Amino acid sequence: MRKLIASTFASLDGIMQAPGGPEEDDTDGFTLGGWMFAYGVDSVDISAAGFDGKDRELVLGRRTYEIFEAFWPHQPDDHPIAKTFNATRKYVASRTLTMLRWNNSTLLHGDVASAIIALKAQPGADLQIIGSGNLIQTLQAASLIDEYNVWTFPVVLGRGKRLFSETARPSALRLVRSQLSTTGVVMSTYVPGGDIQFGTFGSVEPSERELARRK
């Protein structure tokens, strides 16, 4: 079974809305678009986190699809990311779109979780979500995401669309890889870690409680 991987940029307070520019998403009067560019990551390998879509098929929400469709088909043929994005198969989750103009794009009909379960069962490359916050939230709640690549930028935005909302399914994640850029961007990879393990300080040995207090 192939994996479903989600990759996104997020602020320190978990906002993922419009990292690339004001025109990306000004929903609800969001005026802070383009917040990631002061922390340039041009020298960082984006392929490992799946942001270039290499060797993967894309799964996109409506808004991310529209942003990509308006940009990538119009880039030079020798642009490596444009070449990959334009050629790869793309699956689009939308309740409003009826026609997709970008080549190799397929509209996911009906319940998106059921559609993703069917796609994961098919042979082929791993499935890659980029951006697409609403889609990530839906598929996280359904426990369908196998890996998260979250690049956390040292900026607090205060408002905007969050990576995880109050609809998120409570669950643990396990950190499997982390890297720090020279500008303070923390690039982390997580996989599902099962249920959250709860406890209290009253359940640990006195020496452990004292150590925790001193910290």
Secondary structure, 3 states (H helix, E strand, C coil): CCCEEEEEEEECCCECCCCCCCCCCCHHHCCCCCCCHHHCCCCCCCCCCCCCCCCEEEEEEHHHHHHHHHHHHHCCCCCHHHHHHHHCCEEEECCCCCCCCCCCEEEECCCHHHHHHHHHHCCCCEEEEECCHHHHHHHHHCCCCCEEEEEEECCCCCCCCECCCCCCCCCCEEEEEEEECCCCCEEEEEEECCCCCCCCHHHCCHHHHHHHHHC
